[in-house]
Each structure stands twice: as structure tokens, then as C-alpha cells.
Amino acid sequence: MRALGSPAQMEAVLRAALAAGINHLETAPAYGPAETFLGQALAALQWDNLGPSDGWLITSKLLPGPDLSTGQGQLRSILARLGVAQLTNLAVHGLNRPEHLEWAIKGPGADLLTWAKDEGLVGQVGFSSHGTPELIEAALSSGSFTFCSLHVHLFDQTLLPIARAALAQGIGVLAISPADKGGRLYDPPAELVADCAPFHPLELAYRFLLDQGISTLSLGAEQPEDLAWAAAIGGPSPWLSAAQRSALQRLDVAGRERLGAERCGQCRACLPCPNGVPIPELLRLRNLAVGHGMEAFAQERYNLIGRAGHWWEELNAEACRACGACLPRCPHELPIPELLADTHRRLSAAPRRRLWG
């Protein structure tokens, strides 16, 4: 979704991916010319007799909502742009709301996914989601999907129990964008670098996810050099050495010490908020800004709220009316309305454009 400056840029990234030992490519029609550029790059490498020994594993995605005929046409277009006869994986792109799940398991989407498998156009079907834990659990328990793409990261472990449960059932889990959505770890702040020393924060984030059993990491490479950590990390488990585990423990302790009694433990006991405020997510961003110096990332995410539709939260801390309903629920007795107000003061800034959406 990022190597879109030219077909040559995509080809260079693909060659670097192959050299790094990568065999899985994930894309989508929603990512501008990505599929077209990727198809051209695949053809160029095939011309040079280059590719993984067992072939490329390719995932693409379809947005929920179309009728059967429209969806069939969209899938055929994906295959044509990529220049392949079959996708390894087809995902529902953004299974974020209950109506999306209804479409995928009972509506036209169910017919589409069944047709795609029966016709041999896809190997398996799954979904990506930015939705609630409850929605994701419902999707996984439906029996309709054999893989999922989730926001599970070192700095956002909310969905980690769900991911572990899926993996235990043989459902593959892809971690969405650990380098960027996981905290802009390709450009870490000084505090984070110091807390993780002597290891790079992005290396620890990748290794943490692999150690947790996450089956695939989405690396989001824009340039060939973005795959350097993938090349360096590749190898047999254990993914975390004793020294790296110690660094992760120091990182956690440092964040707790900076936050002190104001640290949100992300237990979600404060929910539901009568005003719909996504309290844990907002206080998670505050945790990152105060605890780890990750203000740039936290501000970027905070200022996308209400501007990305169902792909992200829709209400920021200004929606808090200080009604106090959350206060008796918090096991840490946090002054939640005050912390939300502080979150808004710290993170509110001029909004930035979202990359896709």
C-alpha cells in the first residue's frame, strides 16, 4: 500500500522482500495502483525466474457491501491486475461493523466467498478488522473464516487474547502494520530508544509478536531498506533472547514509572460510556505519550478520530461530559474525566490526512 511512487519502486521492494526471505504479499484494490504495480513486479521477477521456492502467497481484499455479481466482477479484476489465476487468501476488507459481519456470513458476501472458493479462485477466506473485540470474536466464532488481520501490537495488546484463541483453533493471525500503526516505530522518540537499548524498538516489537505466536507480520514497506529488520530477524525461534526479554521488562517498568498512578491498565471496566467515549483507546494514547515519549504517534492517531469513518474511533475526549459513570467501575480509581481532558489538551492538533480511506 506504500510503494506507489512508480512500478519500478514496487519492483525494487518486491526484490528486497524476496532477498529477505518473505513469501507473503498483502494488497487491496483500495490501495490505489498497488495491485497493478504489484502485478507488473511479479511478472518482472517471473521473467528473471525469481520467486520463493514454493511460490508467492498472495492476499487481497474486498470491501463489504456489494451484491454477488458486483463482487464477482471485483474479484476477477483483482486477479487480472495481479496476473494470477488464484489468490492464496481473500479477506473482507474492514469487517468493522455488525452489518459488515451480517453481509459476510449471511448476506451476499457469504455467497461471494463460497463461490470464490468453489471456483478455485481463492484458497481460503478471512477478514481484516478495526472493529470492537466483541465483533471480532463474533466473526471468529462464526466458522466462516480461517484467517484474520488484527491490530495486535507491542503497544496495543488489547486483542492479544483473541489472537491467541484464534491461533489455538488453527486460524491464522496477521498483525496489521506493527511498524506504523503499532507506534511509528520506524522513527522512535529518544525516550523509547533509551528504554529499549541496546535493541531497536521496532526489532523488539516484531520479535514480541512472533514470540506470541502471531503467524504473519505486515511490514508496510515503502522502500527496499524498510525490510532490513525482516532480513535481520529471519531465522529459527526462540524469537526473544533473555536480553531482549529483559529489555521489554525495562520498557514496561519505565512506562509505569513515568505514568505513576495515572496509568490506564486497559482493562475496559470503564465501558460502556453513556456518551460513547472510547475511554480505553484515548487513555492508551495518553499512556504512550506520557509513558514512552510517543507524542507524535499519539497526536497523529488522536487527530484522525472522527475523520476516518468506521476505520477508527468517531468520538474524542471532548465528548466526555464528566458524568462520573466510569469512576466507580475503574479498579485503579483513576480520575478518568480529568485524564480525558488532559489527553485532549496534550494531543489535539491540526488534523492530518489519513493515508487511505
Secondary structure, DSSP 8 states (H G I E B T S, - for coil): ----S-HHHHHHHHHHHHHTT--EEE--TTSTTHHHHHHHHHHHHHHTT-S-TT--EEEEEE-S---HHHHHHHHHHHHHHHT-S-EEEEEEET--SHHHHHHHHTSHHHHHHHHHHHTTSEEEEEEE--S-HHHHHHHHHTT--SEEEE--BTTB-TTHHHHHHHHHTT-EEEE--TTTTTT-TTS--HHHHHHHTTS-HHHHHHHHHHHTT--EE----SSGGGGHHHHHH-SSS--S-HHHHHHHHHHHHHHHHHHGGG------TT-S-TT---HHHHHHHHHHHHHH--HHHHHHHHTTTTSSGGGS-S--GGG-----TTGGG-TT---HHHHHHHHHHHH--S----S--
